[in-house]
Amino acid sequence: ITLDLQPGEVLGIVGESGSGKSTLAKAMTGLNRFDGLIEFDGKPVRGLSDMDRGYRRDVQIIFHVPVPHRILYAGKCEWSWQL
């Protein structure tokens, strides 16, 4: 797979269950080993040892999970889940 992003662009990966979204994201963030090469800012990233602070700042996973939202009723706080 080849992804080519320009400075300032944001990438969101969507797809069917089992299509490899999480596997790709985990490889890109060092959570899974991978074969091949990631190139970031013109530098090769072959594994976790090449993922310095700048790389980890710019390449992150945002997991999609239900988040509780607080609902206030006359001073009473209740939690609800948005699915």
N, C-alpha and C positions, 0 to 999 in steps of 0.2 A: 504494500500500500504506500502511496506517496501523497503526502499532504504538504502543500506549499502555501504558507501564510506570509503576508506582508506585515511590516511593523504596524502595530495598533489594531490588527484584526483579531477577532475572537472566534474560536472554533467550537461548535457544539456538535457532538456525535450522537446521532439517533439511529435506531434500527430495531429490528425484531429481536425478540428474546433469543439468545444463543448466537447472535450474529458476530460477536467478538468485540463489542463496545468496551466492556470492562477489561477484557484481556489487553486490548490496545492501550487503554488509559493506564492500567497497572504497569505495563511495560514502559510507557513513557515517563512514569513517575518512580520507577525503580522498585515497585512492589512485586513485580514478576520478572524473572530472567527472560531474555529474548535472544533470538538469533537475528543477525542482520545489523543494521546501522541506523541510528537516529542522528540526524545532523541538525544542530541548533545554532543559529548565528554563525554559520559557516564552520563550526567545530564539530568533530565527530563525538557522539555520545554512545559508547559501547556497553556501558553498565553504570551501576550506582556510583562507582568511584569518579566518573566523569560528570556527575550531576552536582555541580557546585551550588553555592547559595543563590547566585543569579538565575541559574537554570530552575532551581526549585521554587523561586519566587514567581517566575514567569510560566511555569508548566505545573498546573495543579488540577486535581480532580474535584469536582463539585458533585457529590452524590445526591441523587434525587430520592428523598425519603419524605414520608408524610411529616409535616411539622405541626405541632400543636399551636393553636391560636387561642389567646386568652379572650374571653368574652366577659365583659363587665355588666352585671345587672344590679343596679341600685347598691353599688359598693361591694357586691358579692362577686368573686372571681371564679369562673368555671373554665375548664379546658375543653376544647373541641378539636377534633382531628380533621384536617382538610385532606381529602383523598383525591 
